[in-house]
Amino acid sequence: MTQEDEPGGAFVPGTRLRIAGRAEAPLHGLTFAAKDLFDVAGYPTGGGNHDWGRRNPVPKRHAWAVERLLDAGATLVGKTITDEVSLGLLGENAFDGTPLNPAAPDRVPGGSSSGSASAVARGLCDFALGTDTGGSVRVPASFCGLFGIRPTHGRIDLRGMMPQAPSSDTAGWLARDAEVFARVSAELLEQPIPDALPHRLVIAVDAFGFAEAEVAAALAPLLARLASLIGESREELMALPGLSAWARAQRTLQPHEGWLTFKDWIEAANPRFAFSVARNLVLASMTPQAELQWAGLMRVEARARLVHLLPPGTILCMPTTPFPAPAKGLPVSAQDLARQRLAVLSSHGGLTGVPQVSVPGAEVDGLPIGLSLVGRHGSDASLVAVARTLADEAAGGAD
Amino acid sequence: MTQEDEPGGAFVPGTRLRIAGRAEAPLHGLTFAAKDLFDVAGYPTGGGNHDWGRRNPVPKRHAWAVERLLDAGATLVGKTITDEVSLGLLGENAFDGTPLNPAAPDRVPGGSSSGSASAVARGLCDFALGTDTGGSVRVPASFCGLFGIRPTHGRIDLRGMMPQAPSSDTAGWLARDAEVFARVSAELLEQPIPDALPHRLVIAVDAFGFAEAEVAAALAPLLARLASLIGESREELMALPGLSAWARAQRTLQPHEGWLTFKDWIEAANPRFAFSVARNLVLASMTPQAELQWAGLMRVEARARLVHLLPPGTILCMPTTPFPAPAKGLPVSAQDLARQRLAVLSSHGGLTGVPQVSVPGAEVDGLPIGLSLVGRHGSDASLVAVARTLADEAAGGAD
């Protein structure tokens, strides 16, 4: 059994490749992995489902984000396991297994960027590309104790990335180290990370209220440091109709869009899926038009709400997930419930397109839990700056 | 690549076993295979789904039907591929492939007893055990040009056979040769095959009308011989509310019962299924109570109708399938439609429990098509007698 085939491995078997980045470039010396939704020339894009990988031609070009990172000097070392066709938040894959969460070996790593989070958390590479449609970078970042970003929707070129729900799809990345996270962010955002920080903080009381009490308590010290770093802070409701209503809208729009993405393949190939994945696609195919219309209106209102809450210079903070990583191998109905609860704290991303960075640094009973920074459209670099400064302070203050 | 692993193979890889039957017993010298729904001691019962096979303990005892045949002298030579958890009528399996239909290599073999039909049709064994809940012996018998029986519900002991929808499940068998078919039938029915034949024939005009015109035309000579063999014949409607209504009732009851059979496994294991199989289970899980109640009432009326139509001494004949074997690899929606049309001519079996024998001997454009004999409850041996006599006559008349 080779390293890539071991149970709990982060990499798709057979993809421990090595494509060297450009010499004398800013990320030279760093290694990275790419979720198996990103094209790497000469390797099949597996998408976490063997029937997808078999069906589609082997790409001849790298995805934009892969190419950008190689050009910036980083070296690609592998392709990482993903939940099937990126549908999932827990990180268990019936075809490829469950990548190890080194911070909690009996727990899931989070998904769908499960292998990317696992590879980074285990030190198998310095950072990794993931995707985030409904929470797929943020959730594993929280569960594995990593920095992770869901950029502003539309900010990162998605050419060569397997789609799921295009109106919500983003390419993000995960790192262990704040400085690496910032350097990679500067290259992929194609913008320097500023020194100046936002000066107003909104504490999303509804999101903290939805999280388990232990989570809110565990995040309190990090939140206090954030508040003192930013200066002015106030508590506000994030979603006036309820985060659950926003989540319902997103979980109406996103699966239906996913169904539209995959239905021609499904019709032609009758692919295998884990039952839970197939069921979600079946239910998505049956979404009533009136529900889709309601969800579309809710999306407009949610976007307007966040524009209102997040003027320039203001960021919002919230727990990334309402609980730390659940146990592996839960029954299907318990997995469903976990996904629904996770979606309550992550649906605003796909629904409104705002950027979000999850910052590690807290634990519940030894399990990592992330604090998230949310900003207005385009404020990605500013969120990264806050994350870096928070980490610098934690590491030893102003030296 | 060994024989059992070749594309189009009929046997589950790794199951080309040999368990000799009892010497000096009536079936000595005959070989048989068992659909991978029957327990064979020491081999996993795969059920056509790798996650089922992995999950369940390896049986320590043979299924009743396997034991009965070994005791009657037949030698078991392998376990045959089945549609996933016996849900399917076409014979394509996303895990194990599509067994070859030697009569039509570019067509499906029919299912779910696909490998059993293929193995017999290819001469890899003399006969094979299958199961028939909604048509799974009769359809492959028709598509591959074999004798096949769905016995009276409850007639054959189902111990050691993986269930699907117990109120419709039966164990049946397939053979190339009428004499072998009759000898095996006598052993499994535990009753001699009589010489006396029924003396009244009902020609199910609704069933012939539902079949493609070419099918009815192709079956006409066989039907004429049957009518002259039996003596008195008359045309009748089989299902007064329509065979489609009976099929709707069966396709309400059977999948729901299948869902009840598999739901605990699905909840615990989140197994992989081909999309079409998963979708049927999902839809079955959502069946409204009112639909189930209607279907239950329709079942009572259908049973009464067949009791009325089939007094002692009377049999009914109909096309086994409305068309010969469709092409392999149809799109999912075309597969759905094919299954629905097949069910119109096969649902009466599961709905009412009557026995049915499919007889080969006709072709449409070179593709086999079966003629079916249906009798009252318990008339299994009489139907086998008619099938044998028809075949004897075709082989050379009264000599």
Interface residues (C-beta under 8 A of the other chain):
Chain A: D51 E92 A94 F95 I266 E267 A268 N270 P271 R272 F273 A274 F275 S276 A278 R279 L281 V282 L283 P331 V332 S333 Q335
Chain B: D51 E92 A94 F95 I266 E267 A268 N270 P271 R272 F273 A274 F275 S276 A278 R279 L281 V282 L283 P331 V332 S333 Q335
